[in-house]
Amino acid sequence: MSNVTLHPAVASKSPIVRRQFPRSDVVEIFQKPIFLAPMAGVTDTAFRVLVRELLDDDFKGLLMFSEMVSAAGVHYRNEKTLAMLRTVKEERPTAIQIFGSEPAICAEAAAYVEELGSATVIDFNCGCPAPKIFKNGEGSALMKNPALLEKILSAIRRAVSLPISVKIRLGCNEINAVEVAKRAEAVGVDFIAVHGRTREQFYSGAANWEEIARVKTAVKVPVIANGDVRDFDSLDRILATTKADGVMIGRAAQGNPWLINRLLKYFLTGERLEPPTIAERVAVMRRHLQKIIFYKGERVGVCEMRAHAACYTKGLTGGAELRNQFNRAETVDEFLKIIEGINGR
Ligand SMILES: Cc1cc2nc3c(=O)[nH]c(=O)nc-3n(C[C@H](O)[C@H](O)[C@H](O)COP(=O)(O)O)c2cc1C
């Protein structure tokens, strides 16, 4: 990274400021301890606004995580990258997740996000297993390089005053989540999310909640447990096993944006809200399409909505045929027509 101009907050190398622990804003975040996980290609602004709209009024403070955003992309002021950092008031509070492997560049991106005023938390990705990320030494590759990860987190800590979090896996091939979590805590990370799988596992096999429990015991900062929570029962079990301070929901929320509200309601009140009817699913799918198009335009919106539609129609009679139809739809009107047809099934 020669000839680069660093953000003043990064260049000044200001010391870490010790604050009250846990910070009051972090305490506030954990009042609503069910979190929407960061998911590239899924948890964009449209999806986050939709999830927020489906929350009970009392639950509006719930924190949702953005898709991962490249720190290098921010550094080079890549248009598409910068667009991913912009949040709208209807979706906030939002944790913006960044990924990278160069401490100064990651810190600069974090400072940029803080200055934008779009985020409530800055999260750092230490879990992405995708080969193109991994081979750059980013995402889950940092699990096998805890010393570098520590430098990155410490640089981010110095650059921003917002709460910062890190989302880790259990390890790369070997499990070392406890060591990584302790190092993160030592440099001032405010909370830690743990996906209970190694990089080697990608998304296969059952998440290992016992190892998340070991992380929870090892650190004082709040820990969020993640992996395989999809209903009231799995929520009960992950909490009983890990004793975590919060739970993060990923894949089960795809095509199921109500789930976050249903799980938070259950967690806070014990009430088990009914799953949505087919008519409700159809109505929300329509809203989702409209939002994606509002934020990204018709061409991109229709294309991206195909993947969401496949999730919404999972388990419906004739789902496979519907997915074929969605994949052929080129315009909003074509898409809406197929959605309307579902009601009659
Ligand atoms: C399509 C998809 C995209 C994902 N993108 C990200 C990401 O950008 N950042 C991240 O930290 N994790 C990402 N993940 C991992 C999830 O946040 C979560 O850790 C994982 O899916 C396990 O939780 P679950 O069993 O509730 O899905 C992604 C997962 C999926 C399925």
The ligand as an SDF file (V2000), in Angstrom:
LIG
                    3D

 31 33  0  0  0  0  0  0  0  0999 V2000
  -25.6860  -16.2930    1.5690 C   0  0  0  0  0  0  0  0  0  0  0  0
  -24.8500  -16.0520    2.7920 C   0  0  0  0  0  0  0  0  0  0  0  0
  -24.0550  -14.9330    2.8580 C   0  0  0  0  0  0  0  0  0  0  0  0
  -23.2740  -14.7050    3.9960 C   0  0  0  0  0  0  0  0  0  0  0  0
  -22.5310  -13.5460    4.0620 N   0  0  0  0  0  0  0  0  0  0  0  0
  -21.8400  -13.2540    5.1990 C   0  0  0  0  0  0  0  0  0  0  0  0
  -21.1800  -12.0090    5.3430 C   0  0  0  0  0  0  0  0  0  0  0  0
  -21.2020  -11.1460    4.4460 O   0  0  0  0  0  0  0  0  0  0  0  0
  -20.5000  -11.7860    6.5000 N   0  0  0  0  0  0  0  0  0  0  0  0
  -20.4580  -12.7100    7.5160 C   0  0  0  0  0  0  0  0  0  0  0  0
  -19.8340  -12.4610    8.5490 O   0  0  0  0  0  0  0  0  0  0  0  0
  -21.1000  -13.8800    7.4100 N   0  0  0  0  0  0  0  0  0  0  0  0
  -21.8020  -14.1640    6.2890 C   0  0  0  0  0  0  0  0  0  0  0  0
  -22.5090  -15.3340    6.2090 N   0  0  0  0  0  0  0  0  0  0  0  0
  -22.5500  -16.2370    7.3710 C   0  0  0  0  0  0  0  0  0  0  0  0
  -23.7760  -15.9450    8.2450 C   0  0  0  0  0  0  0  0  0  0  0  0
  -23.7200  -14.6460    8.7960 O   0  0  0  0  0  0  0  0  0  0  0  0
  -23.8730  -16.9650    9.4020 C   0  0  0  0  0  0  0  0  0  0  0  0
  -22.7080  -16.8700   10.1760 O   0  0  0  0  0  0  0  0  0  0  0  0
  -23.9910  -18.4010    8.9030 C   0  0  0  0  0  0  0  0  0  0  0  0
  -24.9320  -18.5090    7.8630 O   0  0  0  0  0  0  0  0  0  0  0  0
  -24.4110  -19.3440   10.0650 C   0  0  0  0  0  0  0  0  0  0  0  0
  -25.6070  -18.9370   10.6570 O   0  0  0  0  0  0  0  0  0  0  0  0
  -27.0340  -19.6140   10.2740 P   0  0  0  0  0  0  0  0  0  0  0  0
  -26.9160  -21.0840   10.5640 O   0  0  0  0  0  0  0  0  0  0  0  0
  -28.0350  -18.9170   11.1500 O   0  0  0  0  0  0  0  0  0  0  0  0
  -27.2450  -19.3770    8.8100 O   0  0  0  0  0  0  0  0  0  0  0  0
  -23.2650  -15.6120    5.0800 C   0  0  0  0  0  0  0  0  0  0  0  0
  -24.0680  -16.7470    4.9870 C   0  0  0  0  0  0  0  0  0  0  0  0
  -24.8520  -16.9810    3.8690 C   0  0  0  0  0  0  0  0  0  0  0  0
  -25.7100  -18.2040    3.8210 C   0  0  0  0  0  0  0  0  0  0  0  0
  1  2  1  0
  2  3  1  0
  2 30  2  0
  3  4  2  0
  4  5  1  0
  4 28  1  0
  5  6  2  0
  6  7  1  0
  6 13  1  0
  7  8  2  0
  7  9  1  0
  9 10  1  0
 10 11  2  0
 10 12  1  0
 12 13  2  0
 13 14  1  0
 14 15  1  0
 14 28  1  0
 15 16  1  0
 16 17  1  0
 16 18  1  0
 18 19  1  0
 18 20  1  0
 20 21  1  0
 20 22  1  0
 22 23  1  0
 23 24  1  0
 24 25  2  0
 24 26  1  0
 24 27  1  0
 28 29  2  0
 29 30  1  0
 30 31  1  0
M  END
$$$$
